[in-house]
């Protein structure tokens, strides 16, 4: 069954952009919540456990969308399809009608840890 992404362009303050200071993310940035998103990152198996158990795939939502109207974080999505090697996500987007229309803005972080605020 085919489906479409709700968002295809990366937002202005996406934490996956190298130029973004995560503390400047709008709508009340919370470092603890940001750190908890590590659970959305594929492990060294490519998140195969989600595939084998047919468990729900945990995804990072865009901070610009209100609760209940979530959209994938475009930076997260493209990281997990590329360097993140999220095999479960790759399988899920096979049926995505607009995945080829995704637009990233500028240099991106390679690892989730790099999206977190720098320690001072």
PLY file of the C-alpha trace (Angstrom):
ply
format ascii 1.0
element vertex 120
property float x
property float y
property float z
element edge 119
property int vertex1
property int vertex2
end_header
0.00 0.00 0.00
1.52 3.33 -1.02
1.79 6.35 1.25
3.22 9.90 1.22
5.41 11.88 3.56
3.58 14.81 5.19
6.72 16.92 4.78
9.45 16.76 2.11
11.49 19.93 2.80
13.77 20.16 5.80
12.70 22.87 8.24
14.79 25.94 9.01
15.87 24.84 12.52
16.28 21.10 11.96
18.83 19.72 14.46
20.36 17.55 11.71
21.68 20.70 9.98
25.25 21.46 10.97
24.37 25.18 11.14
21.55 24.72 13.68
22.15 25.44 17.35
19.70 22.98 18.94
19.04 25.42 21.79
17.46 27.71 19.19
14.88 25.14 18.08
11.46 26.81 18.48
8.54 25.68 20.65
10.46 25.08 23.87
13.65 23.10 23.29
14.31 20.41 25.91
17.72 18.72 25.91
16.40 15.69 27.85
13.70 15.08 25.22
16.28 15.56 22.47
18.60 12.97 24.06
15.69 10.52 24.38
15.37 10.55 20.58
18.46 8.32 20.48
15.90 5.49 20.59
14.85 6.39 17.03
18.34 5.72 15.65
19.07 2.33 14.06
21.48 0.16 16.00
24.40 -1.71 14.45
21.98 -4.28 12.98
20.21 -1.62 10.90
17.14 -1.90 13.16
16.42 -5.42 11.96
14.63 -6.23 15.21
11.79 -3.96 14.07
11.62 -5.86 10.78
11.77 -9.35 12.27
9.22 -8.67 15.02
7.21 -6.43 12.76
7.35 -3.96 15.62
6.45 -0.32 15.09
9.35 1.67 13.74
10.28 4.51 16.10
10.67 7.76 14.21
11.79 11.28 14.98
9.03 13.82 14.38
9.56 17.35 13.07
9.36 19.94 15.86
7.29 22.25 13.62
4.27 19.94 13.60
1.84 19.81 16.53
1.18 16.63 18.47
-1.36 14.51 16.65
-0.28 15.94 13.26
3.30 14.69 13.33
5.49 14.54 10.25
8.85 12.80 9.93
11.89 14.93 10.69
13.37 15.25 7.19
16.95 15.43 8.51
16.42 12.27 10.59
14.74 10.51 7.67
17.58 11.13 5.24
20.24 10.31 7.84
18.59 6.99 8.62
18.16 6.16 4.94
21.83 6.99 4.33
24.64 6.85 6.87
22.32 5.61 9.65
21.65 2.42 7.66
18.14 1.92 9.04
17.10 -1.13 7.05
13.60 -1.18 8.54
13.07 2.41 7.37
14.48 1.60 3.93
11.89 -1.16 3.62
9.14 1.19 4.78
9.92 3.88 2.17
9.79 1.46 -0.74
6.10 2.31 -0.99
6.50 6.05 -0.35
5.26 8.01 -3.36
7.15 11.24 -2.69
10.47 10.13 -1.15
12.35 11.35 -4.23
11.04 14.86 -3.60
12.83 15.25 -0.24
14.98 18.39 -0.01
17.77 18.88 2.52
19.13 22.36 3.30
22.92 22.60 3.73
25.49 20.30 5.36
24.07 17.60 7.63
25.33 15.81 10.74
26.44 12.21 10.20
25.59 11.00 13.74
22.75 11.63 16.17
25.23 12.60 18.91
26.35 15.54 16.78
22.80 16.97 16.77
22.96 17.51 20.54
24.14 20.83 22.05
27.87 21.20 22.49
28.94 20.93 26.10
30.44 24.06 27.56
0 1
1 2
2 3
3 4
4 5
5 6
6 7
7 8
8 9
9 10
10 11
11 12
12 13
13 14
14 15
15 16
16 17
17 18
18 19
19 20
20 21
21 22
22 23
23 24
24 25
25 26
26 27
27 28
28 29
29 30
30 31
31 32
32 33
33 34
34 35
35 36
36 37
37 38
38 39
39 40
40 41
41 42
42 43
43 44
44 45
45 46
46 47
47 48
48 49
49 50
50 51
51 52
52 53
53 54
54 55
55 56
56 57
57 58
58 59
59 60
60 61
61 62
62 63
63 64
64 65
65 66
66 67
67 68
68 69
69 70
70 71
71 72
72 73
73 74
74 75
75 76
76 77
77 78
78 79
79 80
80 81
81 82
82 83
83 84
84 85
85 86
86 87
87 88
88 89
89 90
90 91
91 92
92 93
93 94
94 95
95 96
96 97
97 98
98 99
99 100
100 101
101 102
102 103
103 104
104 105
105 106
106 107
107 108
108 109
109 110
110 111
111 112
112 113
113 114
114 115
115 116
116 117
117 118
118 119
